[in-house]
């Protein structure tokens, strides 16, 4: 997959005022902070544990190990179900192990369900709003990592053309999703 694009703006700041976008109809209130432990995306048969990720020494978002079967949660973002964009990252593929956990992200469609089990036993449920591909050279850092007035989710992987010279994909695929329920007990 190669390195993810732009570094996030630093630890998340919660935005509490109302905005032009929000959670899907029927969403309950946001959840409190609880570390995510499992990701399920039935439409593309993803069932993954979640690793905690931080920042690399150069200030870019840490990635899961290349051959890991699991996705990772960027721990400087909100936890899934809290106000703001929870950010999950995963590899599209690996030369050694083949398709990665987020290989089929581009196949997601608006309305597809994403479920995140949290350490407190609750499950944050999201619906896909849209899927976008962004060139790494023009990655929309503020749009992906910036404040939003509702519980959201961002799923990020690499995509587009593979540059054999650099050994990295030229783009990132980003799935934007909004909470449809604050959480439920497992």
Buried (B, 14 or more C-beta within 10 A) or exposed (E): BBBBBBBBBEEBEEBEEEEEEBBBEEBBEBBEEBEBBBBBBEBBEBEBBBBEBEBEEEEBBBBBEBEBBBBBBBBBBBBBBBBBBBBBBBBBBBEEEEEBBBBBBBEBEEEBBBBBBBEBEBBBBBBBBEBBBBEBEEBBBEBBBBBBBBBBBBBBBBBBEBEEEEEBBBBBBBBBBBBBBBBEEE
